[in-house]
Amino acid sequence: MKKKLLTILVGSLIILSSASGILAKPHRDYPSRNYLNFSWFLKPSSLGLKARLFSTVYATGNLDYRESVDDLEFQAGAVYMFPRKILIFRLYTGGGYQFSRNEGYQYPYVTVGTQFLFLFSEVIYPMQDVSDPKYRFGLSVKF
């Protein structure tokens, strides 16, 4: 009788300890609601906003001023921010569409970036044969 009772008790404890609803939920590191990005270290100077649509999907908008050609470029798109940090880095990837004020070109782009501490960096790959990748690095404000 004692063996059966002890077996039932140990089995019950194992089942209860493995049930995820019984224990405290693990800490989830959800990204911030919005990010405001300022970049002036690398040319072009830019101002950007990431606004959260869903838990890890953000709508993005960026304005880049290219002083060399006196042109303003606008980028609109979406990014997927990976739900877990890698050390202090929060990685994301996405894409969108880019417009130019003066030259009038329009083309899609793919972006890869990271948020870390109060900084951010991005690489933008235009989906056009004659364009080189663009880089951004600057300050990021969470709100």
C-alpha positions as CSV (number, residue, x, y, z in Angstrom):
1,M,0.0,0.0,0.0
2,K,2.8,2.4,0.9
3,K,4.6,1.7,-2.4
4,K,1.4,2.4,-4.4
5,L,0.8,5.7,-2.5
6,L,4.4,6.8,-2.9
7,T,4.4,5.9,-6.6
8,I,1.2,7.9,-7.1
9,L,2.5,10.9,-5.2
10,V,5.8,11.0,-7.1
11,G,4.1,10.5,-10.4
12,S,1.6,13.3,-9.6
13,L,4.5,15.7,-8.6
14,I,6.3,14.9,-11.9
15,I,3.2,15.6,-13.9
16,L,2.3,18.8,-12.0
17,S,5.8,20.1,-12.2
18,S,6.0,19.6,-16.0
19,A,2.7,21.3,-16.7
20,S,3.3,24.8,-18.0
21,G,0.1,26.3,-16.6
22,I,0.9,25.4,-13.0
23,L,4.3,27.0,-12.7
24,A,5.0,30.7,-13.1
25,K,5.3,31.8,-16.7
26,P,8.8,32.3,-18.0
27,H,9.9,35.8,-18.5
28,R,9.2,37.0,-22.1
29,D,11.2,39.9,-23.4
30,Y,8.7,41.7,-25.5
31,P,10.0,44.6,-27.6
32,S,8.9,48.1,-27.0
33,R,5.8,49.6,-28.5
34,N,7.4,52.2,-30.7
35,Y,10.9,53.2,-31.8
36,L,12.0,56.6,-33.0
37,N,15.4,56.4,-34.9
38,F,17.8,59.3,-35.6
39,S,20.8,58.7,-37.9
40,W,23.4,61.3,-38.9
41,F,26.7,59.4,-38.3
42,L,26.6,57.8,-41.8
43,K,25.3,59.6,-44.8
44,P,22.4,60.0,-45.5
45,S,20.9,61.7,-42.5
46,S,17.6,60.0,-41.6
47,L,14.6,60.0,-39.3
48,G,12.6,56.8,-38.9
49,L,9.7,55.4,-36.9
50,K,8.8,51.8,-36.1
51,A,5.2,51.4,-34.8
52,R,4.1,48.0,-33.5
53,L,1.2,46.4,-35.3
54,F,1.2,43.0,-33.7
55,S,3.5,41.5,-31.0
56,T,6.6,41.3,-33.2
57,V,5.5,43.0,-36.5
58,Y,6.2,46.7,-36.9
59,A,5.2,49.2,-39.6
60,T,8.1,51.4,-40.6
61,G,8.6,54.8,-42.2
62,N,11.9,56.5,-42.9
63,L,12.9,59.8,-44.4
64,D,16.5,60.1,-45.8
65,Y,18.0,63.3,-46.9
66,R,20.8,62.8,-49.5
67,E,22.9,66.0,-49.5
68,S,25.0,65.0,-52.5
69,V,22.0,65.0,-54.8
70,D,19.7,67.3,-52.7
71,D,17.0,64.7,-52.6
72,L,14.6,63.4,-50.0
73,E,13.7,59.7,-50.0
74,F,10.8,58.1,-48.2
75,Q,10.7,54.4,-47.3
76,A,7.6,52.6,-46.1
77,G,7.4,49.0,-45.1
78,A,7.2,46.4,-42.3
79,V,9.7,44.5,-40.3
80,Y,9.6,41.3,-38.2
81,M,11.5,41.8,-34.9
82,F,12.7,38.4,-33.5
83,P,11.1,37.8,-30.1
84,R,14.3,36.9,-28.2
85,K,17.4,39.0,-27.7
86,I,20.8,37.7,-28.5
87,L,23.0,39.1,-25.7
88,I,22.0,42.8,-26.0
89,F,20.9,42.7,-29.6
90,R,17.4,42.6,-30.9
91,L,17.5,41.5,-34.6
92,Y,14.9,42.3,-37.2
93,T,14.3,41.9,-40.9
94,G,11.7,43.2,-43.3
95,G,11.1,45.1,-46.5
96,G,9.1,47.8,-48.1
97,Y,9.0,50.3,-50.9
98,Q,11.2,53.4,-51.5
99,F,10.2,56.6,-53.2
100,S,12.4,59.6,-54.3
101,R,11.1,63.2,-54.3
102,N,13.3,64.6,-57.1
103,E,14.3,61.6,-59.3
104,G,10.9,59.9,-59.0
105,Y,12.3,56.3,-58.8
106,Q,10.3,53.7,-57.0
107,Y,11.5,50.2,-56.0
108,P,11.2,47.6,-53.3
109,Y,14.0,47.0,-50.7
110,V,14.9,44.5,-48.1
111,T,16.3,45.5,-44.7
112,V,18.2,43.8,-41.9
113,G,18.9,45.5,-38.6
114,T,19.4,45.4,-34.9
115,Q,18.4,47.4,-31.9
116,F,20.8,47.5,-29.0
117,L,20.8,49.5,-25.8
118,F,19.9,53.0,-27.1
119,L,21.4,52.5,-30.6
120,F,20.4,50.9,-33.8
121,S,22.0,49.8,-37.1
122,E,20.4,48.9,-40.5
123,V,21.5,47.7,-43.9
124,I,19.1,48.4,-46.7
125,Y,19.4,46.3,-49.9
126,P,17.5,48.0,-52.8
127,M,16.0,45.5,-55.2
128,Q,17.5,47.3,-58.2
129,D,20.6,46.4,-60.3
130,V,22.3,49.8,-60.2
131,S,21.9,50.6,-56.5
132,D,24.4,49.8,-53.8
133,P,23.3,48.9,-50.2
134,K,22.7,51.7,-47.8
135,Y,23.6,51.8,-44.2
136,R,22.2,53.5,-41.1
137,F,23.6,53.8,-37.6
138,G,22.3,56.1,-34.9
139,L,20.2,56.7,-31.8
140,S,17.0,54.9,-31.0
141,V,14.4,56.1,-28.6
142,K,11.8,53.7,-27.2
143,F,8.4,54.9,-26.3
